[in-house]
Amino acid sequence: MKIDAANKKILCRSTIDNNLVGNEEFSLEYDYLVIAVGAQVNTFNTAGVLENCHFLKEVEDAQKIRRSIIDCFEKAVLPGLSEEERRINLHFVIVGGGPTGVEFAAELHDYVREDLVNLYPSVKDLVKITVIQSGDHILNMFDERISSFAEQKFCRDGIEVQTGCRVISVSDEEITMKLKSKGEICSIPHGLVVWSTGVETRPVVKDCMGQIGQANRRVLATDEWLRVKGCEGVYALGDCATINQRKIMEDIATIFKAADKDNSGLLTIKEFKDVKYDILERYPQVEHYLKSKHLSDVTDLLKDPGGNDRDEVDIEGFKSALSHVDSQMKNLPATAQVAAQQGAYLSKCFNRWHQSEDNPEGPRRIKVSGRHQFHPFQYVLLVVFCTNTNILGQFAPLGGEQAAAELPGDWVSLGHSTQWLWYSVYASKQVSWRTRVLVVSDWTRRFIFGRDSSRI
């Protein structure tokens, strides 16, 4: 219900809806608090969304969607309906062309074509799936080749993609949208609408942000150690928070002074090498900048404008060498993969708390002597072990046992082999062997017997 940051208390209320006796509300005191409540669906205050759309956030949402899909088919096969009414009941609309919306559209297509048409053969040719995207392309955060491949595959599968459309309102019968290119407003009837357009902060987190001076922010701001700024003893991870990465140019003079051990006013390459690993760890945007410029080592930044090596640089030359590094600062994606890694990081820090107090393991402190207690959090996009080499990338399942993957070095992998790679990665990232076996057994059962279409 509420986080009382000043008194280190959280106020809670039971969600059990029954007539049991006792007080439903209670409070808990804490020494350290980890906020990991996620986020809620962002409706952008669009009229009718909360009342008439399905979402993809909770387990209950998935169960509700499954029941509604079955209901749409059951309604469509009732006698006495016209063909147009059957088509409307079987028109499934997904609002949002990001990874979640695209994956859901692909899975829904497979579910319909592989399972439901066998149960409802009389309406198999009346099913229509539409993806509505406000941008010019679906999966626009991926490589252009992946976006193009996904659109072409959806076209072959009969999934209609409408780009450049902004939804204005949703009713129980139709969805109204504005075409950005023409400025026209049109409406299309639907049987079911799934809203997948992003997330926003939950009210309990917004209230906490107001208490600690972060009311004007979109999500909780933390430092690189996931500590909430302005709130001692509180950590945050996942969709409800973002890491406010410190800019290297804010500390450039201090870094120069700390590296210039002989106080000569000139920084030698040897002196810079002594602190380069601390800089790379403390300011991850440096490594991103090196990759964007195809530089092999951070010392390459100290070369003169002609690309020639220099033995030493002054403070102005040092500032000039690192002046564009902060342009590579990026926010982490709001995905379960990020939250899982942050949770594992925090648990490791808490387990090593007393040990690291006496033996700090983090990077060198720039402004004062000593080292940070822990290493800052660093996100690894995805780890696939292949010939003992870490390959980082991101996947987009596209249905029909096909997927797309974006890999380092401007590599893009598409098709059936990529889907099997996704299966192996997904299974390997489960938290235990029990869940791995359960997931793989579910896939095997689906391959052999198909999906369960009973109404729950």
LUMTITI-410710 format. One record per residue (C-alpha): x, y, z. Coordinates in pm, whole numbers, plus 32768, in hexadecimal, padded with zeros to 4 digits. Layout:
// LUMTITI-410710
XYZ ...
// end
This chain:
// LUMTITI-410710
800080008000 810B80FB8064 8280811A80A7 82D481FC81CD 843D824B8177 846F83408298 8412824183A4 848C810D82E7 833A806482E1 825C7FCD81D7 80E27FC681FC 80407E8C816C 7EE47E028133 7E7F7C9A80F6 7DFE7C4B7F99 7D387B1A8011 7BCE7B677FBE 7AFB7AAB80BC 7A4C7AD3820A 7B667A5C82ED 7B7C7B168437 7C9C7BF98490 7D347D3E8417 7D8E7D3C82A7 7E877E5982C8 7FDA7E478375 81307EEE8374 82937E67835E 83D37F1083CA 850C7EDD82FC 86817F16830D 86B27EEA8197 859F7EF08094 85A77E6F7F2E 84957F007E50 844B7E0C7D37 82D67E3D7CF7 82FD7E617B7F 821D7F4E7ABE 80B97F607A42 80307F7C78E2 804980D6784A 7EFC812D77A9 7F678292774E 7E0F82F877D5 7D6D8268769C 7BF6825376C7 7B6880F876FC 7CB1803C7718 7C8D7FCE7883 7B267F5F784C 7B437EB176FA 7CAA7E3576CB 7D737D0C7743 7ED67D3677C4 80167C6B77D8 809C7CB17934 801D7BAF7A2E 7FD17A3A7A2C 7E617A937A56 7E787B5D7914 7EEC7A2A7853 7DD3795878E1 7CD47A637889 7D587A7D7724 7D44790476F5 7BDC78FA776F 7B7E7A1F7691 7C187982755A 7B5278427594 7A17791275CE 7A4D79C57483 7A56787B73CA 792F77EF748B 786379257438 78CB791772C9 784577B67294 76ED77FD7325 75D477CB7229 751C78FC71A9 764B79E27187 769F7A83703B 77F77A546FA2 784C7BBF6FF2 77F57B8C7160 78CE7A55716A 79F17B1870D0 79CE7C2A71D4 79D07B2F72F3 7B0D7A917265 7BC67BD87229 7CE57BEB7325 7D967D3B7343 7EEA7D7073EA 7F437EDA7436 80BD7F027445 81C67E847355 82DE7E537450 83787D0374B0 82577CA47598 81437CFC74A2 81F47C54737E 823A7B167442 80D17B0574B8 804E7B347355 81327A1D72DB 80CD793173F4 7F5D797D73C0 7F817930724C 802677E2729B 7F1D778F73A1 7E0577D472AC 7E9E7725717F 7F2A75F67234 7E1B75B37336 7CDA767C7332 7C8A764971C0 7C7B74D47208 7B6F7511730F 7AB4761B7249 7AE975BD70DA 79B276757061 7A4977CC70AD 7BB8778B7060 7BB6787D6F38 7B1279986FFA 7C2679D470F9 7CE97B1A70DA 7E0B7B9F71AB 7E6D7D107198 7F9A7DBC7234 7F7B7F377261 80C17FF77286 80EA816F72B4 8247816C721A 82AA812D70B3 83167FC470F3 82E47EAF71F0 84117E4C72C2 84A97FA17278 85A07F7A7399 86437E5472DE 871D7E5471AB 86637EC57071 86977D6C6FD5 85DF7CC670F6 84C17DBF70E2 84A17D856F6B 84B17C086F93 83A17C10709F 82BA7CE46FC7 82ED7C006E9A 82AC7AC86F69 816F7B5C6FFF 80FB7BB36EA0 81317A496E30 807C79C96F64 7F527AAA6F25 7F907B8A7054 7F377CEF6FF5 802B7DFC706B 7FA97F617079 80C1805770BE 80AD81CD70F7 7F6581AA71B7 7F178246730A 7DF781B173CF 7D0182BB7446 7C0081E574FA 7B8F807F752F 7A2780117561 79987EB77598 794C7EA07424 7A527F6A7367 7BA28013737F 7BCD817772FD 7D1D81F1727E 7DBB831171C3 7E9282DA708F 7FC383B870BD 801483D46F49 7EBB844E6EE0 7E2E84D77023 7CF784066FEF 7C35835C7106 7BAF81FD70CD 7B1380E8719A 7B2E7F6F717E 7A527E6E722F 7AF67D68730B 7AB47C3373D7 7BDC7C5E74C2 7CE37D6D74F8 7E337D3575A2 7EE57E737615 80617E5C7613 80EF7FBA75FA 81DB7FDF771F 81D0800F7897 81B78123799B 820881477B0C 811E80AE7C0F 806F819C7D05 812C81177E36 827781697D8B 81FC82C07D1C 81A1830E7E84 82FA82A37EFA 839E837A7DEE 82DE84A87E6D 8364846E7FCD 84D384637F65 84DC85827E6D 84B384BB7D2B 834D85257CDF 83A885AF7B88 8448846E7B0F 83A283587A48 8437823C7B1A 8510821B7C51 867482917C1C 878A81B57CA6 890281C47C96 89DD80B97BF7 89BE7FE57D34 883E7FE87D1A 882180C97E4C 86F681B47E37 8771831A7E32 86FF83E77F5A 868D82BA8026 878482068106 876C808D8120 867F806C7FF7 86D07FBA7EB1 85FF7F997D75 860D7EB87C46 85447E577B15 84417F287A5C 8401800F7B85 856080A37B7F 8673811C7A9A 87E781427AD4 885082AF7ACB 89A982787A3C 8AA583827AA0 8B4084467982 8CB8842D795D 8CD4859E7904 8C4C85F77A5C 8D7F85517AF7 8E7D859179E5 8F55867F7AB1 8F4F85997BE0 8FA9846A7B0A 90D085267A75 914B85907BCB 912B842F7C5A 91E583977B31 92F884A07B2E 93BC84047C4A 94ED84E67C2F 941586227C1D 94D186947AEA 939A87197A3C 93D2861B7927 933984C27912 941A83B57881 939A827F77D2 942581A978EC 936A827679F2 9229825B7927 924F80E17907 926080C77A83 90FB814C7AA1 905F80DD7958 8FB47FA779E5 8F1B80757AFD 8E9F817079FB 8E0C8061791C 8D547FC77A42 8CDB810E7ADA 8C7281A9798E 8BEF809578A4 8BA381967796 8D1B81A17751 8D15803A76D4 8BDD807F7603 8C8E81A87567 8DC280D87517 8CEA7FD77465 8C3180E273A1 8D7C81717328 8E18801872EF 8F32805E73E4 8FDF7F397488 905C7FDE75C8 8FFD8109769B 915B81977672 910981CB7501 903582F27570 917183B075CC 91FB83B17469 9220850273BF 9123857572B5 91FD84D771AA 91EA83827250 9352838572CB 93B883057422 940584027532 94DF83C57660 941C84B6773D 92F785AA773D 929786D9780C 9143871178AC 90B287BB7777 912586A27695 909185A57788 8F44865B7786 8F468668760D 8F9284F375F2 8E67849376CB 8D7785AB766E 8C9184D0759A 8C8F839A7676 8B5083F67731 8A8D83F175E9 8A888275760A 89C882717753 889481927732 877681297813 874B7FB5784B 861C7F1077A4 84EC7EC57879 85077D4C785D 85007C237949 86677BD778E7 86DF7D21797D 86177CEE7ABD 86977B897AE6 88027BF87AC9 87C87D1A7BBA 87287C2F7CB7 884F7B3F7CA1 893F7C667CC4 88967CEB7DFE 88837B957EA3 89F87B6A7E68 8A3E7CC07F00 896D7C788036 8A137B268065 8B6C7BC58055 8B137CFA811E 8BEA7CBF8254 8D0A7C2A818F 8D1D7D5280A1 8D147E5081BC 8E747DE8821F 8EE47D9580BD 8E367E7A7FC1 8E217DD97E6B 8D9D7EF47D93 8E557FEE7CB5 8F3680FE7D3C 8E88822F7DCC 8ED683647D02 8E91847F7DF7 8F1183D87F35 900682C67F85 8FAB81577F91 8EC280807EC4 8D4B80547EA5 8CBC7F3B7F78 8C2F7E817E4A 8C547E767CD4 8B437F457C2A 8A2F7E8A7B78 8A7C7E357A0E 89737DA8792A 89CA7C907838 88C77C917722 88BD7B1B76EB 89BF7A0B7714 89D078E87625 8AF377FC765C 8B8677927512 8CE8770B74F0 8D4177AA763F 8CF0790575BD 8BE779ED7648 8B037A637531 8A167B7C758A 88D07BBB74D2 87577BDA74E2 86457AFE7453 84EA7B3873C1 841279FD7397 83397A247261 826378E97266 826277C07179 839C773E7226 845E786C71A7 851079817261 85FC7AA47225 87347AF872E9 88137C2A72F2 897B7BD17344 8ABD7C9B736E 8B8D7CF77243 8A597D61717C 89E87BF67162 887B7B9D7134 87F87A397145 86A279E070B9 85CC78AA708E 859877517124 86FB771E71A6 86DE7862726A 859E77E4730C 865376AC7387 876A77897409 8661785174C1 85D677107559 872C76B075DF 8772780B766A 861978297709 863D76D977B5 879F7725782B 872F786D78CD 863077C579B1 867C77E47B23 869476707B71 86A575187AD1 854074DC7B45 84BA76007A7A 859575A07952 84FF7442794F 839E74CB7973 83CD75C57856 846674C6776A 835973C577C0 824E74CA7770 82ED7508761D 8303739275DA 8197735C7638 812E74797555 81F373E77430 81547291745B 7FF272D774D3 7FBB74467483 7F50755B7571 7E45752A7678 7D0D75E37603 7C2A759B772B 7B8676C977CE 7C1077137929 
// end
